[in-house]
Amino acid sequence: MLAANGIQMRAVPTAPEANGRAGLPLSAAPFDGTILQYVVGAYPSDLALRLLTFASTLPEDQARSFLELLRAADDAAVVRVVADDQVRWQQLLAHLPGLALALDILRAHIQDSEPPCTADGPCTLGS
């Protein structure tokens, strides 16, 4: 199973019996490493293991469709969170109109959405 302290394999996980592939090691699942790489990189280890176990029970074409579905769901979640974040940010700024510019500059620094200021000069974001 996947270690809780990161993504390190301690043992080769096996999928439950399905589609005639009893106890198939996940490393021998009927798809390339793409789903393994995506799931391990995108999800906590316990959820990644569950997703990989499920995907290993699928025929190759369904496993690829499952990966596409996971990516689409993740993309939709990101769009939703970004939109929600922007709405909440505007609501916050409405309470502090005199500080809106300063808060936007701080937010840009925190989120690295603008080029960072250099050590040898003043911040140019508010200019």
Secondary structure, DSSP 4 states (H G I P E B T S, - for coil): -B-TTSS-BSS--BPPS-TT-TT-BGGGSSS-THHHHHHHHHS-HHHHHHHHHHHTTS-HHHHHHHHHHHHHHHHHHHHHHHHHHHHHHHHHHHH-GGGHHHHHHHHHHHHT-SPPPPTTS---TT-
